[in-house]
Amino acid sequence: MAMVQEKAEAAIPVTTLSPPEGNTTFLGGTSWCVARPGSSPVDLQIALDWACGMGKADCSPIQPGGPCFQPDTLLSHASYAFNNYYQQNGNSDIACYFGGTAILTQNNPSYARCVFATSE
């Protein structure tokens, strides 16, 4: 496997394997992982099911009655789940792929009572 390189910054240790130089936190800010607009609905659903299942993302806020359930769209729900997984897994670019259905952004996707997790 790839050798893990230590960074000189004070970072919270994570137990996930990521490629060297895999951290993609943008300079001077935080990054979020969201669903890529224009992705195939089938691919998005598969990725969302994986994130909320085997990926162990916290998907309770996107359940009916949760603060992130509205808008009730696949893109919105996948964005929340993808970001939750990404933040739990050390903000590495490999944790924001989901078969090509995810993309990094510097724009905070939080809205109303729906707060997207950050690494800070």
C-alpha positions in Angstrom: 0.0 0.0 0.0 1.1 3.6 -0.3 3.3 5.0 2.4 1.6 7.5 4.7 3.5 10.8 4.8 3.3 12.9 7.9 2.3 16.5 7.6 3.8 19.1 9.8 0.5 20.7 10.6 -1.6 19.9 13.7 -4.2 17.6 12.3 -6.6 15.3 14.0 -5.3 11.8 13.3 -7.5 9.7 11.1 -7.4 5.9 10.7 -8.3 5.8 7.0 -5.8 5.0 4.4 -5.4 7.8 1.9 -2.8 8.3 -0.8 0.1 10.6 0.0 -0.9 14.1 -0.9 -4.5 12.9 -0.7 -5.7 15.7 1.5 -7.5 18.3 -0.6 -8.6 20.9 2.0 -8.5 24.1 0.0 -6.0 26.7 1.1 -7.5 29.3 3.4 -10.8 27.4 3.8 -12.8 24.3 4.2 -14.0 22.0 1.5 -17.3 20.1 1.2 -18.1 17.1 -0.9 -21.4 17.3 -2.8 -23.2 15.3 -5.5 -22.1 16.3 -9.0 -25.0 17.9 -11.0 -25.9 16.0 -14.1 -24.9 12.6 -12.5 -27.0 9.6 -13.5 -29.9 9.1 -11.0 -29.1 5.4 -10.9 -25.4 6.0 -10.1 -26.4 8.6 -7.5 -28.8 6.2 -5.8 -26.3 3.4 -5.7 -23.7 5.8 -4.2 -26.2 7.2 -1.7 -27.2 3.7 -0.6 -23.5 2.8 -0.1 -22.7 6.0 1.8 -25.7 5.5 4.2 -25.0 1.7 4.5 -21.5 0.3 4.2 -20.0 3.9 4.3 -21.5 4.5 7.7 -22.4 8.1 6.9 -25.0 9.6 9.3 -28.0 9.8 7.1 -30.6 10.5 9.8 -30.9 14.2 8.9 -32.1 13.3 5.3 -34.9 11.0 6.6 -38.5 12.3 6.5 -38.9 14.9 9.3 -35.1 15.5 9.4 -33.6 19.0 9.0 -32.1 18.1 5.6 -35.0 16.1 4.2 -36.3 19.1 2.1 -35.8 19.5 -0.7 -36.7 15.9 -1.2 -34.4 15.3 -4.2 -31.8 12.7 -4.9 -29.2 15.3 -5.6 -29.8 17.1 -2.2 -29.9 13.9 -0.2 -26.8 12.5 -1.9 -24.9 15.7 -1.3 -25.6 15.5 2.4 -24.6 11.8 2.7 -21.4 12.3 0.5 -20.3 15.2 2.6 -20.9 13.4 5.9 -18.8 10.5 4.7 -16.1 12.8 3.3 -15.8 14.7 6.6 -15.6 11.4 8.6 -12.9 10.1 6.4 -10.3 12.8 6.7 -11.2 15.1 3.8 -9.1 13.1 1.4 -10.0 13.4 -2.3 -10.5 9.6 -2.5 -13.3 10.0 0.0 -15.2 12.3 -2.4 -15.4 10.1 -5.5 -18.5 7.9 -5.3 -18.0 6.5 -8.7 -17.6 9.9 -10.2 -20.9 11.3 -8.9 -19.3 13.6 -6.3 -17.3 16.8 -6.5 -15.5 19.1 -4.1 -16.6 22.6 -3.5 -15.5 25.6 -1.4 -19.1 26.9 -1.2 -20.8 25.9 2.0 -23.9 23.9 1.0 -25.7 24.3 4.3 -29.1 25.9 4.3 -31.9 26.8 6.8 -31.7 24.2 9.6 -29.6 21.8 7.4 -25.9 22.2 8.5 -23.3 20.3 6.5 -20.4 19.0 8.6 -17.0 20.5 8.3 -13.6 19.3 9.4 -12.9 22.4 11.5 
